[in-house]
């Protein structure tokens, strides 16, 4: 927890900055043993992966769908829109 304390000293307003917030927060809290404050970590990536796979199953998509699939899908749309492959 020494790292956390160092970050709090270095960035005292970090808890208010959007860029440092978790987009997918964990459901559970943990208690910092030094400050006795409750904190929330980010959700584990496997939760998002399972949600994507479940959504694909419910949508009737027969192929395997992962989070990485969205990267390829986005790149394909950019290329179809006329963006240069080197910028994608």
C-alpha positions in Angstrom: 0.0 0.0 0.0 3.0 2.3 0.0 2.5 2.8 -3.7 -1.0 3.9 -3.1 0.1 6.4 -0.5 2.8 7.7 -2.8 0.2 8.2 -5.6 -2.1 10.0 -3.2 0.7 12.4 -2.3 1.7 12.9 -5.9 -1.8 13.3 -7.3 -4.1 14.6 -4.5 -7.0 15.2 -6.9 -6.7 11.9 -8.8 -10.1 10.7 -7.3 -11.8 13.5 -9.2 -10.1 13.1 -12.6 -12.0 11.1 -15.3 -8.9 9.7 -16.9 -7.9 7.9 -13.6 -11.4 6.5 -12.9 -12.3 2.9 -13.6 -14.9 2.5 -16.4 -15.8 -0.9 -15.1 -15.5 -0.9 -11.3 -15.4 -4.0 -9.3 -18.5 -5.0 -7.3 -16.5 -5.7 -4.2 -14.5 -3.3 -2.0 -11.2 -3.7 -0.2 -10.0 -2.1 2.9 -6.6 -0.3 3.0 -4.9 -1.6 6.2 -3.0 1.7 6.8 -5.8 4.2 6.3 -8.8 1.9 7.0 -10.5 3.4 4.0 -12.6 1.4 1.6 -11.5 1.3 -2.1 -12.8 -0.3 -5.2 -10.6 -1.9 -7.8 -11.3 -2.3 -11.5 -13.4 -5.3 -12.6 -11.4 -8.3 -13.7 -11.2 -8.5 -17.5 -12.7 -12.0 -17.5 -16.0 -10.5 -16.5 -16.2 -8.4 -19.6 -15.0 -11.3 -21.8 -17.8 -13.5 -20.4 -20.4 -10.8 -21.0 -19.3 -10.4 -24.6 -19.4 -14.1 -25.2 -22.8 -14.3 -23.6 -24.1 -11.5 -25.7 -22.9 -13.1 -28.8 -24.6 -16.4 -27.8 -27.9 -14.6 -27.1 -27.6 -12.8 -30.5 -27.3 -16.1 -32.2 -23.8 -15.5 -33.6 -22.3 -19.0 -34.3 -18.7 -17.9 -34.3 -16.4 -17.2 -31.3 -16.6 -13.6 -30.3 -14.1 -11.9 -28.0 -13.3 -8.4 -27.0 -10.4 -8.5 -29.5 -13.1 -9.0 -32.2 -14.2 -5.4 -31.7 -10.7 -4.1 -32.5 -10.9 -5.8 -35.9 -14.5 -4.6 -36.4 -13.5 -1.0 -35.7 -10.5 -1.2 -38.0 -12.7 -2.7 -40.8 -15.2 0.2 -40.5 -12.3 2.7 -40.7 -11.0 1.1 -43.8 -14.4 1.0 -45.4 -14.8 4.7 -44.6 -11.7 5.5 -46.6 -9.1 5.8 -43.9 -5.5 4.9 -44.9 -4.3 1.5 -43.7 -1.2 3.2 -42.2 -3.3 5.4 -39.9 -5.5 2.5 -38.8 
